[in-house]
Amino acid sequence: MVKLNKRSLVKAVDTYNSINQPQQVKCGSTVKHKFAYLADGRKLLSLDDIKSNDSINKDGGLAYIGSSVFIINEGKYDGFESTSFSAGRIVRSGNGTYTVQYHITDHLGSVRAVLNQSMTVLEQNDYYPFGLRHPNSALKTTANRYRYNGKEEIAADATSDYGARQYSAEFCQWMQVDPLSEKFYSTSPYGFCAGNPLRFVDPDGLAWRPTFYVNGLGDKKINGYEWVEPEESYDIQGNLLEGLYEAVVWFQGSEDERLGEDGKMTGKGANPAQVTIYGINGEDDISTYRGMTTPKNSEFSTLNEGDYLAYYQDMATSPYGEAGALLRGIPTALTYQLKSLDGKTPLKGMKKGQEVTMKDVFFHRTDWDGTARNASKGCPTIDGRQWRNVEKQLGKSSNILIRINR
C-alpha cells in the first residue's frame, strides 16, 4: 500500500484565475506558491520563494519562455535553468556548466530513465497505473521534474502540469473540472483517461480532418485540412474519432522527383516534393518543406501513392533516429514509422516495374547538412536542415496521417 504524501493534504489551492488555473497555494494562512499565466493559458511563472504575499516582484522561482526555463530571483531573471530538445533536456548545473540529459520514454511518453552524455543512468522511474512514481529505494532519482506522461511535476501541490489542467497522481484525478464535461456526461469531469491510463494519454489538443472540393467531373478531391474543435474530436473513452488526426504530413510530389547534382534537394537540377505539415499545436501550425517520396535509384523501392498512418518510433540503430545517432556521436532526431490505415495490410511499393512488399518504412530526415544520397532509399524524407521545425510540429505523436501524391 502507498501512503498519500502529506503535503497534498496540508496545502490547498487558495486562488484560481478565470479559466480555473491555480494562482496561489497556501499552507494554512501562509502563501507557499504562486503562478502566473499568459493570456492563452500557458504558464509563465512558477514561484516558490515567496517573500511577499501581495506582489510577485520580490519572489523567486522559474519563468517559462517557449521551450526554455529561466531562474527568477526577487522578481528578476537570473539566468538559464533548462530547455527541452527532442530527446530530453539541457540543464544548467550548480557550477554554471551545461549537461545534456537524455530521457528514455515509454509508449505513454513517461520518462523511464534519464541518461547523461556518457550513457550513465542518472534516474530510473517505475509508475503505478495512474502515474504515481513507485517508491523503490533502489531506483535512482535526480532533480528532474519531467516524469509521468513527460509532464512537469509541480512540487507545491504535488500535481503534474498538463497545460489546461493539473493532474494528481496520488488522487488519480484532475484537480479541475473538464471544460468539455457537458459533452461527455457519462464520464466524471475529474476522471483521468476514462479510467484507462495504461492505454490512453488524456488529450490536451485538438485534431485535423480533410477538406474537399468537387472537380468538373464531379469527383470529390481533398484540397487541404482543417482544425477541429475538441468536442468534435474525441469519444467518451478519449479515443480520437475516425477520420481525425493529431497531425497531417502531405507530400505533393511527382514521378520526376530527384536530388540536385550536389545530392541535396536544393542543388542544381533538384526537383523535390512540396511537403505541407499540419501540426499538433493548433490551427495556425501549418508549414511547408522540401521532401522526397522516391528513392535515389531503381535499386530501392518506391512507396505507392496513398494514405498511411505514422507514429513516433525510434529507428533503432539507424543514424537518422535517436539510439543510432547516440552511438555515432551525432545529434539525435525523432523518427516516425509508417503503417497501413487498418494497421494490418502490408505496405506496397514498386521496384523495377514490379509491386513489392515494403517493411520498416519510416518518415525521417536526410543528413543534417541536407545531403540525401544515403537517406533516399524509399522512405519519405524531409531536408535535414528543416527537420527541427518538423519535430516541433509533430512531437512524439502517435496519430499522424501521411498522404503521398505524385
C-alpha positions as CSV (number, residue, x, y, z in Angstrom):
1,M,0.0,0.0,0.0
2,V,1.2,3.5,-0.8
3,K,0.7,6.2,1.8
4,L,-0.5,9.5,0.4
5,N,2.0,12.3,0.6
6,K,1.1,14.5,3.5
7,R,2.0,17.7,1.6
8,S,-1.0,17.1,-0.6
9,L,-3.3,17.1,2.4
10,V,-2.0,20.2,4.2
11,K,-1.5,22.5,1.1
12,A,-4.5,23.8,-0.8
13,V,-5.1,26.0,-3.8
14,D,-6.4,29.2,-2.5
15,T,-7.0,31.3,-5.7
16,Y,-7.9,30.3,-9.3
17,N,-7.9,32.5,-12.4
18,S,-10.9,32.9,-14.7
19,I,-10.2,29.7,-16.5
20,N,-9.8,27.7,-13.3
21,Q,-6.0,27.5,-13.3
22,P,-4.4,27.7,-9.8
23,Q,-2.8,31.1,-9.0
24,Q,-1.9,30.7,-5.3
25,V,-1.2,27.8,-3.0
26,K,-1.4,28.2,0.8
27,C,-0.4,26.2,3.8
28,G,-2.7,27.5,6.5
29,S,-2.5,31.2,6.1
30,T,0.9,31.3,4.5
31,V,1.4,31.6,0.8
32,K,3.7,28.8,-0.4
33,H,3.5,29.1,-4.2
34,K,2.2,31.4,-6.9
35,F,1.6,31.0,-10.6
36,A,1.2,33.5,-13.5
37,Y,-0.1,32.7,-17.0
38,L,-0.1,34.2,-20.5
39,A,-3.4,35.3,-22.0
40,D,-3.7,31.9,-23.8
41,G,-3.4,29.9,-20.6
42,R,0.3,28.9,-20.9
43,K,2.3,29.0,-17.7
44,L,4.6,32.0,-17.5
45,L,5.8,32.0,-13.8
46,S,6.0,29.4,-11.1
47,L,7.2,31.0,-7.9
48,D,8.1,29.1,-4.7
49,D,10.5,31.5,-3.0
50,I,7.7,33.7,-1.6
51,K,8.8,36.9,0.0
52,S,5.7,39.0,-0.4
53,N,2.0,37.8,-0.1
54,D,0.7,40.6,-2.3
55,S,3.3,41.0,-5.0
56,I,5.4,38.8,-7.4
57,N,8.1,41.5,-7.8
58,K,10.0,40.2,-4.8
59,D,9.5,36.5,-5.2
60,G,11.7,33.8,-6.8
61,G,11.2,30.7,-8.9
62,L,11.0,29.8,-12.6
63,A,9.9,31.6,-15.8
64,Y,8.8,29.7,-18.9
65,I,9.6,31.2,-22.3
66,G,8.9,28.9,-25.2
67,S,10.7,25.6,-24.6
68,S,13.2,27.2,-22.2
69,V,13.0,27.7,-18.4
70,F,14.8,30.6,-16.6
71,I,15.5,31.3,-13.0
72,I,13.8,34.2,-11.2
73,N,15.3,35.9,-8.2
74,E,13.5,38.7,-6.4
75,G,11.3,39.3,-9.5
76,K,14.2,39.4,-12.0
77,Y,15.7,37.0,-14.5
78,D,18.7,35.3,-13.0
79,G,19.9,33.0,-15.8
80,F,19.1,29.9,-17.8
81,E,17.8,26.8,-16.0
82,S,16.9,24.3,-18.7
83,T,15.4,23.7,-22.1
84,S,13.9,20.8,-23.9
85,F,15.0,19.1,-27.1
86,S,13.7,16.1,-29.0
87,A,15.5,13.5,-26.8
88,G,15.4,15.2,-23.4
89,R,16.6,18.4,-21.7
90,I,19.7,20.5,-21.5
91,V,20.2,21.5,-17.8
92,R,22.5,24.1,-16.1
93,S,24.3,22.6,-13.2
94,G,25.3,24.4,-10.0
95,N,28.7,25.4,-11.2
96,G,27.4,27.1,-14.3
97,T,28.2,24.3,-16.8
98,Y,25.6,22.7,-19.1
99,T,24.6,19.0,-19.1
100,V,22.7,17.1,-21.7
101,Q,20.2,14.7,-20.2
102,Y,18.5,12.1,-22.4
103,H,15.0,10.9,-21.5
104,I,14.1,7.4,-22.3
105,T,10.3,7.2,-22.6
106,D,7.6,4.5,-22.8
107,H,4.5,4.4,-25.0
108,L,2.7,7.0,-22.9
109,G,5.6,9.5,-23.1
110,S,6.5,8.8,-19.4
111,V,10.2,9.2,-18.6
112,R,11.5,5.8,-17.5
113,A,15.2,6.7,-17.4
114,V,17.5,9.7,-17.6
115,L,21.0,9.3,-19.0
116,N,23.9,11.7,-19.3
117,Q,26.2,12.2,-22.3
118,S,28.3,9.2,-21.2
119,M,25.2,7.0,-21.2
120,T,25.3,6.7,-17.4
121,V,21.9,6.2,-15.9
122,L,21.1,9.2,-13.6
123,E,17.5,8.4,-12.8
124,Q,15.1,5.4,-13.1
125,N,11.3,5.6,-12.8
126,D,8.6,3.0,-12.4
127,Y,5.0,4.1,-12.1
128,Y,1.7,2.8,-10.6
129,P,-1.1,2.6,-13.3
130,F,-2.3,6.2,-12.6
131,G,1.2,7.7,-12.6
132,L,2.4,7.8,-9.1
133,R,6.1,7.1,-9.0
134,H,7.0,3.8,-7.4
135,P,8.8,4.4,-4.0
136,N,11.6,1.9,-4.7
137,S,14.7,3.0,-2.9
138,A,16.8,1.1,-5.4
139,L,15.7,3.4,-8.2
140,K,18.0,6.4,-8.8
141,T,16.5,9.9,-8.7
142,T,17.6,13.4,-9.7
143,A,16.2,16.9,-9.6
144,N,14.4,16.2,-12.9
145,R,10.8,17.5,-12.8
146,Y,9.5,15.8,-16.0
147,R,8.2,12.3,-15.4
148,Y,4.7,10.8,-15.9
149,N,3.4,11.4,-19.5
150,G,6.5,13.7,-19.8
151,K,4.7,16.4,-17.9
152,E,6.3,18.7,-15.4
153,E,5.8,17.9,-11.7
154,I,4.7,20.9,-9.5
155,A,6.1,20.3,-6.0
156,A,3.9,23.0,-4.4
157,D,0.7,20.9,-4.7
158,A,2.1,17.5,-5.8
159,T,0.4,17.7,-9.2
160,S,1.6,17.4,-12.8
161,D,1.0,20.3,-15.2
162,Y,-0.8,19.3,-18.4
163,G,-1.4,22.9,-19.6
164,A,-5.2,23.2,-19.4
165,R,-5.4,21.4,-16.1
166,Q,-3.3,19.9,-13.3
167,Y,-3.4,16.2,-12.5
168,S,-2.8,14.5,-9.2
169,A,-1.3,11.0,-9.5
170,E,-1.9,10.5,-5.7
171,F,-5.6,11.0,-6.0
172,C,-5.8,9.6,-9.6
173,Q,-7.8,12.6,-10.9
174,W,-7.7,16.0,-12.4
175,M,-7.8,18.9,-9.9
176,Q,-10.1,21.0,-12.2
177,V,-13.3,20.2,-14.0
178,D,-13.0,19.2,-17.6
179,P,-14.1,22.3,-19.6
180,L,-15.8,19.9,-22.0
181,S,-17.6,17.8,-19.4
182,E,-21.0,18.5,-20.7
183,K,-20.1,16.8,-23.9
184,F,-19.1,13.6,-22.1
185,Y,-21.9,13.2,-19.5
186,S,-21.2,9.6,-18.8
187,T,-17.6,10.3,-17.7
188,S,-16.6,12.1,-14.5
189,P,-15.4,15.7,-15.1
190,Y,-12.4,14.8,-12.9
191,G,-11.8,11.4,-14.4
192,F,-8.3,10.8,-15.9
193,C,-8.0,8.9,-19.3
194,A,-11.5,7.5,-19.0
195,G,-10.2,5.2,-16.2
196,N,-7.7,3.5,-18.6
197,P,-4.3,5.2,-18.2
198,L,-2.3,2.2,-19.4
199,R,-3.7,2.7,-22.9
200,F,-4.6,6.5,-23.2
201,V,-2.8,9.8,-22.7
202,D,-5.5,12.3,-21.8
203,P,-5.8,14.5,-24.9
204,D,-4.8,18.1,-24.4
205,G,-5.1,19.2,-28.1
206,L,-7.5,19.1,-31.0
207,A,-7.3,17.4,-34.4
208,W,-7.2,17.8,-38.2
209,R,-9.7,16.5,-40.7
210,P,-9.6,16.8,-44.6
211,T,-11.5,19.4,-46.6
212,F,-12.8,18.7,-50.1
213,Y,-13.8,20.2,-53.4
214,V,-15.7,18.7,-56.3
215,N,-13.9,19.0,-59.7
216,G,-15.5,19.4,-63.1
217,L,-16.1,15.6,-63.4
218,G,-18.0,15.5,-60.1
219,D,-15.1,13.8,-58.3
220,K,-14.6,14.7,-54.6
221,K,-10.9,15.7,-54.1
222,I,-9.0,16.6,-50.9
223,N,-7.7,20.1,-51.1
224,G,-6.4,20.6,-47.5
225,Y,-7.1,20.1,-43.8
226,E,-9.0,22.0,-41.1
227,W,-8.6,22.2,-37.4
228,V,-11.4,20.6,-35.4
229,E,-12.9,21.7,-32.1
230,P,-12.3,19.4,-29.1
231,E,-15.9,18.5,-28.6
232,E,-15.9,17.1,-32.2
233,S,-12.5,15.3,-31.8
234,Y,-12.8,12.6,-29.1
235,D,-15.3,10.0,-27.9
236,I,-16.1,9.5,-24.2
237,Q,-13.2,7.0,-23.9
238,G,-10.7,9.6,-25.1
239,N,-10.2,8.0,-28.5
240,L,-9.7,10.2,-31.5
241,L,-12.7,9.8,-33.7
242,E,-12.3,8.0,-37.1
243,G,-11.1,10.3,-39.9
244,L,-9.3,12.7,-37.5
245,Y,-5.6,13.0,-36.9
246,E,-3.4,14.8,-34.5
247,A,-1.2,15.9,-37.4
248,V,-1.0,15.6,-41.2
249,V,2.0,15.3,-43.4
250,W,1.1,15.8,-47.1
251,F,3.7,15.1,-49.8
252,Q,2.8,16.6,-53.1
253,G,5.5,15.3,-55.5
254,S,5.9,13.8,-58.9
255,E,7.3,10.8,-60.7
256,D,10.2,13.1,-61.7
257,E,11.4,13.8,-58.1
258,R,15.2,14.0,-58.0
259,L,18.1,15.3,-55.9
260,G,20.4,18.1,-57.2
261,E,23.8,17.5,-58.5
262,D,25.2,18.1,-55.0
263,G,23.0,15.3,-53.6
264,K,20.7,17.8,-51.9
265,M,17.1,18.9,-52.5
266,T,18.3,22.5,-53.3
267,G,21.1,21.8,-55.7
268,K,21.2,22.4,-59.4
269,G,18.6,20.2,-61.2
270,A,16.8,19.3,-58.0
271,N,13.0,18.6,-58.1
272,P,11.8,17.8,-54.6
273,A,8.2,17.2,-53.5
274,Q,6.4,20.0,-51.6
275,V,5.5,18.9,-48.1
276,T,2.8,20.6,-46.1
277,I,2.6,19.7,-42.4
278,Y,-0.5,20.5,-40.3
279,G,1.0,20.3,-36.8
280,I,-0.2,19.4,-33.3
281,N,-0.1,23.0,-32.0
282,G,-3.2,24.5,-33.4
283,E,-4.9,25.8,-36.5
284,D,-2.0,28.2,-37.3
285,D,0.6,25.4,-37.1
286,I,1.0,24.9,-40.8
287,S,4.4,24.9,-42.6
288,T,5.9,23.7,-45.9
289,Y,9.1,21.9,-46.5
290,R,11.2,20.2,-49.2
291,G,10.9,16.4,-49.3
292,M,11.3,13.2,-51.4
293,T,9.0,10.2,-51.8
294,T,11.1,8.4,-54.4
295,P,14.5,6.6,-53.8
296,K,17.8,7.8,-55.3
297,N,17.8,5.0,-57.8
298,S,15.9,1.9,-59.1
299,E,17.8,-0.4,-56.7
300,F,15.3,0.7,-54.0
301,S,11.5,0.5,-53.8
302,T,9.1,3.5,-54.2
303,L,6.2,3.5,-51.8
304,N,2.9,3.6,-53.5
305,E,0.7,6.8,-53.5
306,G,-1.9,6.9,-50.9
307,D,-2.7,7.5,-47.2
308,Y,-0.7,5.9,-44.3
309,L,-0.7,6.2,-40.6
310,A,2.5,7.1,-38.8
311,Y,3.6,7.2,-35.2
312,Y,6.7,8.2,-33.2
313,Q,9.1,5.3,-33.2
314,D,12.9,5.3,-33.0
315,M,14.8,3.8,-36.0
316,A,16.9,1.7,-33.6
317,T,20.4,1.5,-35.0
318,S,19.9,4.0,-37.8
319,P,21.9,7.2,-37.7
320,Y,18.7,9.1,-38.5
321,G,17.0,8.3,-35.2
322,E,18.0,8.5,-31.6
323,A,19.8,5.4,-30.4
324,G,21.8,5.0,-33.6
325,A,22.8,8.7,-33.6
326,L,23.9,8.5,-29.9
327,L,26.2,5.5,-30.9
328,R,27.8,7.6,-33.6
329,G,28.1,10.8,-31.5
330,I,25.8,12.9,-33.8
331,P,22.7,14.9,-32.9
332,T,19.6,12.8,-32.4
333,A,16.3,13.2,-34.2
334,L,12.7,11.9,-33.9
335,T,11.5,9.4,-36.5
336,Y,8.1,8.1,-37.4
337,Q,7.2,4.6,-38.6
338,L,4.5,4.1,-41.2
339,K,1.7,1.5,-41.3
340,S,-1.4,1.0,-43.4
341,L,-4.6,2.7,-42.3
342,D,-6.0,-0.5,-41.0
343,G,-2.7,-1.4,-39.3
344,K,-2.8,-4.9,-40.9
345,T,-2.3,-4.6,-44.6
346,P,1.4,-4.8,-45.7
347,L,2.8,-1.6,-47.2
348,K,3.3,-1.9,-51.0
349,G,5.7,-0.3,-53.4
350,M,7.2,-0.6,-56.9
351,K,10.6,-1.8,-57.8
352,K,11.8,-2.2,-61.4
353,G,8.2,-2.4,-62.6
354,Q,7.1,-5.0,-60.1
355,E,4.9,-4.5,-57.0
356,V,6.7,-5.5,-53.8
357,T,6.0,-5.6,-50.1
358,M,7.9,-2.9,-48.1
359,K,8.9,-3.3,-44.5
360,D,10.3,-0.9,-41.8
361,V,9.3,2.2,-43.7
362,F,10.0,5.4,-41.7
363,F,9.4,9.1,-42.2
364,H,12.7,10.8,-41.3
365,R,15.2,13.4,-42.1
366,T,18.1,13.5,-44.6
367,D,21.6,14.2,-43.3
368,W,21.8,17.3,-41.1
369,D,23.6,19.3,-43.9
370,G,20.8,18.4,-46.4
371,T,22.7,15.7,-48.2
372,A,20.2,12.9,-49.1
373,R,22.3,10.4,-51.1
374,N,22.4,8.0,-48.1
375,A,18.9,8.7,-46.8
376,S,16.9,8.5,-50.0
377,K,16.2,4.7,-50.1
378,G,12.5,4.6,-50.4
379,C,11.3,6.2,-47.1
380,P,9.6,9.6,-47.3
381,T,12.1,12.2,-46.1
382,I,12.4,15.9,-45.5
383,D,15.5,18.1,-45.8
384,G,17.5,17.6,-42.6
385,R,18.2,21.3,-42.4
386,Q,14.4,21.8,-41.8
387,W,13.9,18.8,-39.5
388,R,14.0,20.6,-36.2
389,N,10.9,22.5,-37.2
390,V,9.2,19.2,-38.2
391,E,9.9,17.9,-34.7
392,K,8.2,20.9,-33.2
393,Q,5.1,20.3,-35.3
394,L,4.8,16.6,-34.7
395,G,6.4,15.9,-31.3
396,K,6.0,12.3,-30.3
397,S,2.5,12.0,-31.8
398,S,1.0,8.5,-32.3
399,N,-1.7,9.5,-34.8
400,I,-0.2,11.2,-37.9
401,L,-1.7,10.9,-41.4
402,I,0.9,10.6,-44.1
403,R,-0.5,11.4,-47.6
404,I,1.6,10.8,-50.7
405,N,0.5,12.3,-54.1
406,R,2.6,12.3,-57.2
